[in-house]
Structures are given as structure tokens and as C-alpha cells.
Amino acid sequence: MEDKYTIIILAAIVAVIAIVGFVFATGMLNDNKISQTSPLKTEFMEGSFSGNVSLVNKTENFMYSYGDKQHHITYNISTVDNSSALMEIYEIQGVTNPEKRSFNGVDWNIYFTQAVPGNDTNSTNTMNIIICQHQGEKQGYLIYAIFDGKSDVNATTQMFSPAYKDYIEPLLNSITLKESKNVPKINEEYGLTEEEFAQQMDLIHQYKAGNTSALEG
């Protein structure tokens, strides 16, 4: 069981780093006035990005990667059956204290975090990441916006930053969520049975409740 726990935590770390995706060429921001928009269209989510954004990669029908080459921004859009459980896993890795905002009747949890490429602690290319999460009745929705260290968009002041006000807020305000088929199950994403995953989540709940020894081993 300890090995399974190690797997799930390491997988969580890899997931946060893996969402970094692609690296793009830098550009100039036009006085924070972004008139151009680009379509976001997946099996489970539609909306529009600020700026010139195009589809870069698609993994089946549940993971889409978009890129803004001019401003070094990557957007990874995904769905999973239980996004709330995923965020609980991220929480014990330090992704905490979400801001809560509602757009068009949809409640979003908005997290601000940072990472470096390849988890290289010596890297000076620190990326600012904004994670937007909503759990619906039948599936969860996730947006990972990665502002590369070379990006000219300020993402360091969280809700007051141009990254949020000029890029994330307009995106969330434009989104329409849809139910989709063949939504991936989070336990399968971690290579666990439903029972094994439930056991791991129970340990995480114990840890969050103050029993720090629950995750030892």
C-alpha cells in the first residue's frame, strides 16, 4: 500500500509538471488591450481565448493543448470524472487556497502555483500556473494556464495580475460546459482500482485532518 501511495503522489507531481506542455517564442503585449480572440472548442467545453491561440495537441477527447506563441502561454484543457479528488491530491503538494469565482452560473476554484521545467530546482525559468477547476454533476473540468518564464505577461500578483484579468477572466466568462462521453476515471489515470483509490483518498483525508503519520511509510 505504501508503494501505491508513493505512486499516486509522484504521479500528482508529474501531472503538475506535465501540464507545462510546449514552449513558444516571445512577443509584445499591446498595452493590455486584447482585441483578438481565438476559439476554444472541445468535446466538453467551448469558449474563446484572448489573443492569437491555436490548437497544438489533442489526446483522445479529454485533453487538449492550446498555445499562444506570441506571449508564451500554454493552455491545457481536460476533463475527468472527479476533479475535486484531483485537487485534494494537488493540495498536499502545496496547491492550496483557491479563489472562488462564478461565471454564468458556473462556480470555479482558481489556484495559483509555480513550477520549473522538468522539476529542475536549478532552473531560472520559473513558470506561473493558474489552474481553474469546476466539478459538475457527472464530470469535472480543468484548465491549466501556463505562463512561461519568458512570457511578457505579468502573472505574479494573482487575481490582480494581467494574466488573470486579461486572459483567464475573459476565458472563464466565455465558457460553456458540456457533458461528454467516455470521461476518464481518476482512479484509472493513477493505475488504481476504485477501491485502492478510495483507500488512498482516505489516507489523504486523515492527513488533512491532522494525522500526519497517515502518509508515512
PEHULIN-V708325 format. One record per helix or strand of 2 or more residues. SS is the DSSP state (~ for helix, > for strand). FROM is the first residue (numbers start at 1). TO is the last residue. If there is no record, write none. Layout:
BEGIN
ss = (SS,SS)
from = (FROM,FROM)
to = (TO,TO)
END
This chain:
BEGIN
ss = (~,>,>,>,>,>,~,>,>,~,>,>,~,~,>,~,~,~)
from = (2,37,45,54,63,73,83,99,106,117,126,140,158,162,176,186,194,212)
to = (18,41,50,59,68,80,91,103,116,119,135,147,160,174,177,189,208,215)
END
